[in-house]
Amino acid sequence: MGLVSLLGLAAPSLASVSEDEAARLDQDLTPVGAERAGNGSGTIPAWDGGLAEPPATYREGEIEADPFPDDKPLFVITAENAALYGDKLTAGHRKLLEQYGPEYVMPVYQTRRTAAYPERIYERLRDNARHAELLDNGNGVRSTIATSPFPIPQSGLEVIWNHILRFRGEEVSFRSAFATPTVDGSFNPVLTEYDYYFAYSEPGVSLSDIDNKIFYLKTRIMSPSSLAGTLNLVHETLDQVRSPRLAWRYQSGERRLRRSPNLAYTTDLPNSSSLRTVDQKDMYNGAPNQYDWRLKGKREIYVPYNAYRLHQPSASADDIIQPRHINQQLTRYELHRVWVVEATLRTGLDHVYHRRVFYIDEDSWQILTTEEYDSDGNLWRVSEAHNISYYTVPVFWTTLELTYDLKSERYYVDGLDDGQKPYDFEPGFRGNEFSASAVRRSARR
């Protein structure tokens, strides 16, 4: 933890790490940059490669089976016993237990370090450690590709870029629903089809090949009928200050594909009932230029992890959604080491969140939970990412995302699969399918 403290206080750096430091990725650190060893008490095990192969119970073409079906909670954290675990709880989880107890609980399971990636991604991480650099303004990176650029981070900004550019496959297509339940738990799910093409992760691609575009996204709303046929197209850029993201929206009633201005930062996420901002999608996205980022080191805390029960077809939206919060009996929390990053709004800039705290998994660079504070310094919202290892790739990614609004006692939930088809990580997209003209033609058919 002495090294962690030093890193936490280090000033932002524009340089890659030394050869000796990079060599640690094959020694005491994993290729992703996590500590290979477990903790001193044995409650966090050593990393053994993660869940790199499907379990015996998995059948090709099916939704990922739970690789740990016999696991039972070690204990359950409640509002009544939360003080016993206070040093391993975030401020956000302590608040949720206090405000939503006794119904809101946190079942804690055995820690399983399942995050794993293809070998070529590990090779890229080793190369990134030696060559990746922040742009002078911190709004992008240079000399890196495919995955997280800074496996041995020296600043909060580098950690956030690790999340933004983490490997999520090369392309993926899936369907899931999101909802914004009322206080009494009633909801109308919005079923959406998602197509991602991660240009920066394609084998053999260089930064010069992608022209500042890191991924492309198409979404199509399937239901309810009042929204069906609505399409969104996003061209996500690397340096969004130099070249802002491009976004278009097609609404069936208008039959026109229109540019979507201001689809960034503090703008309300479409159809989110103003419970989430655009930059909270994927827990955090977009240009980081509105905040000062401070790396506060590492902590061992209870975080959502290996959420296979939420991912199973048997977990319907009706099973998951409850008044004020989701069905916590379906959740799984584990003790993991996380990087802690605090973001403070820069003077003179405008955002509904004046301070944000991020807890980022050391094994995957996935943001697992966050806290969002208002202009008066009050904790306003708490967000969670419930993740699994999609072991057929393999890749560690969300299956369900949440934002709890503590003021209205409502929440936004995304990732309600309801028995939809499995994620397809080999849909065979072509880059020209994500042009505005191609989407316009497909919308009119």
Secondary structure in CASP SS format (residue, H / E / C, confidence):
PFRMAT SS
TARGET T0000
AUTHOR 0000-0000-0000
METHOD secondary structure of the structure
MODEL  1
M C 1.00
G H 1.00
L H 1.00
V H 1.00
S H 1.00
L H 1.00
L H 1.00
G H 1.00
L H 1.00
A C 1.00
A C 1.00
P C 1.00
S C 1.00
L C 1.00
A C 1.00
S C 1.00
V C 1.00
S C 1.00
E H 1.00
D H 1.00
E H 1.00
A H 1.00
A H 1.00
R H 1.00
L H 1.00
D H 1.00
Q C 1.00
D C 1.00
L E 1.00
T C 1.00
P C 1.00
V C 1.00
G C 1.00
A C 1.00
E E 1.00
R C 1.00
A C 1.00
G C 1.00
N C 1.00
G C 1.00
S C 1.00
G C 1.00
T C 1.00
I C 1.00
P C 1.00
A C 1.00
W C 1.00
D C 1.00
G C 1.00
G C 1.00
L C 1.00
A C 1.00
E C 1.00
P C 1.00
P C 1.00
A C 1.00
T C 1.00
Y C 1.00
R C 1.00
E C 1.00
G C 1.00
E C 1.00
I C 1.00
E C 1.00
A C 1.00
D C 1.00
P C 1.00
F C 1.00
P C 1.00
D C 1.00
D C 1.00
K C 1.00
P C 1.00
L C 1.00
F E 1.00
V E 1.00
I E 1.00
T C 1.00
A C 1.00
E C 1.00
N C 1.00
A H 1.00
A H 1.00
L H 1.00
Y H 1.00
G H 1.00
D H 1.00
K H 1.00
L C 1.00
T C 1.00
A H 1.00
G H 1.00
H H 1.00
R H 1.00
K H 1.00
L H 1.00
L H 1.00
E H 1.00
Q H 1.00
Y H 1.00
G C 1.00
P C 1.00
E C 1.00
Y C 1.00
V C 1.00
M E 1.00
P E 1.00
V E 1.00
Y C 1.00
Q C 1.00
T C 1.00
R C 1.00
R C 1.00
T C 1.00
A C 1.00
A C 1.00
Y C 1.00
P C 1.00
E H 1.00
R H 1.00
I H 1.00
Y H 1.00
E H 1.00
R H 1.00
L H 1.00
R H 1.00
D H 1.00
N H 1.00
A H 1.00
R H 1.00
H H 1.00
A C 1.00
E E 1.00
L E 1.00
L C 1.00
D C 1.00
N C 1.00
G C 1.00
N C 1.00
G C 1.00
V E 1.00
R E 1.00
S C 1.00
T C 1.00
I C 1.00
A C 1.00
T C 1.00
S C 1.00
P C 1.00
F C 1.00
P C 1.00
I C 1.00
P C 1.00
Q C 1.00
S C 1.00
G H 1.00
L H 1.00
E H 1.00
V H 1.00
I H 1.00
W H 1.00
N H 1.00
H H 1.00
I H 1.00
L C 1.00
R C 1.00
F C 1.00
R C 1.00
G C 1.00
E C 1.00
E E 1.00
V E 1.00
S E 1.00
F E 1.00
R E 1.00
S E 1.00
A E 1.00
F E 1.00
A E 1.00
T C 1.00
P C 1.00
T C 1.00
V C 1.00
D C 1.00
G C 1.00
S C 1.00
F C 1.00
N C 1.00
P C 1.00
V E 1.00
L E 1.00
T E 1.00
E E 1.00
Y E 1.00
D E 1.00
Y E 1.00
Y E 1.00
F C 1.00
A H 1.00
Y H 1.00
S H 1.00
E C 1.00
P C 1.00
G C 1.00
V C 1.00
S C 1.00
L H 1.00
S H 1.00
D H 1.00
I H 1.00
D C 1.00
N C 1.00
K E 1.00
I E 1.00
F E 1.00
Y E 1.00
L E 1.00
K E 1.00
T E 1.00
R E 1.00
I E 1.00
M E 1.00
S E 1.00
P C 1.00
S C 1.00
S C 1.00
L C 1.00
A C 1.00
G C 1.00
T C 1.00
L E 1.00
N E 1.00
L E 1.00
V E 1.00
H E 1.00
E E 1.00
T E 1.00
L C 1.00
D C 1.00
Q C 1.00
V C 1.00
R C 1.00
S C 1.00
P C 1.00
R C 1.00
L E 1.00
A E 1.00
W E 1.00
R E 1.00
Y E 1.00
Q E 1.00
S C 1.00
G C 1.00
E C 1.00
R C 1.00
R E 1.00
L E 1.00
R E 1.00
R E 1.00
S C 1.00
P C 1.00
N C 1.00
L C 1.00
A C 1.00
Y C 1.00
T C 1.00
T C 1.00
D E 1.00
L C 1.00
P C 1.00
N C 1.00
S C 1.00
S C 1.00
S C 1.00
L C 1.00
R C 1.00
T E 1.00
V H 1.00
D H 1.00
Q H 1.00
K C 1.00
D C 1.00
M C 1.00
Y C 1.00
N C 1.00
G C 1.00
A C 1.00
P C 1.00
N C 1.00
Q C 1.00
Y E 1.00
D E 1.00
W E 1.00
R E 1.00
L E 1.00
K E 1.00
G E 1.00
K E 1.00
R E 1.00
E E 1.00
I E 1.00
Y E 1.00
V E 1.00
P E 1.00
Y C 1.00
N C 1.00
A C 1.00
Y H 1.00
R H 1.00
L H 1.00
H H 1.00
Q C 1.00
P C 1.00
S C 1.00
A C 1.00
S C 1.00
A H 1.00
D H 1.00
D H 1.00
I H 1.00
I E 1.00
Q C 1.00
P C 1.00
R C 1.00
H C 1.00
I E 1.00
N C 1.00
Q H 1.00
Q H 1.00
L H 1.00
T C 1.00
R C 1.00
Y E 1.00
E E 1.00
L E 1.00
H E 1.00
R E 1.00
V E 1.00
W E 1.00
V E 1.00
V E 1.00
E E 1.00
A E 1.00
T E 1.00
L E 1.00
R C 1.00
T C 1.00
G C 1.00
L C 1.00
D C 1.00
H C 1.00
V C 1.00
Y C 1.00
H C 1.00
R E 1.00
R E 1.00
V E 1.00
F E 1.00
Y E 1.00
I E 1.00
D E 1.00
E C 1.00
D C 1.00
S C 1.00
W C 1.00
Q C 1.00
I E 1.00
L E 1.00
T E 1.00
T E 1.00
E E 1.00
E E 1.00
Y E 1.00
D C 1.00
S C 1.00
D C 1.00
G C 1.00
N C 1.00
L E 1.00
W E 1.00
R E 1.00
V E 1.00
S E 1.00
E E 1.00
A E 1.00
H E 1.00
N E 1.00
I E 1.00
S E 1.00
Y E 1.00
Y C 1.00
T C 1.00
V C 1.00
P C 1.00
V E 1.00
F E 1.00
W E 1.00
T E 1.00
T E 1.00
L E 1.00
E E 1.00
L E 1.00
T E 1.00
Y E 1.00
D E 1.00
L C 1.00
K C 1.00
S C 1.00
E C 1.00
R E 1.00
Y E 1.00
Y E 1.00
V E 1.00
D E 1.00
G E 1.00
L E 1.00
D C 1.00
D C 1.00
G C 1.00
Q C 1.00
K C 1.00
P C 1.00
Y C 1.00
D E 1.00
F C 1.00
E C 1.00
P C 1.00
G C 1.00
F C 1.00
R C 1.00
G H 1.00
N H 1.00
E H 1.00
F H 1.00
S C 1.00
A H 1.00
S H 1.00
A H 1.00
V H 1.00
R H 1.00
R H 1.00
S H 1.00
A H 1.00
R H 1.00
R C 1.00
END
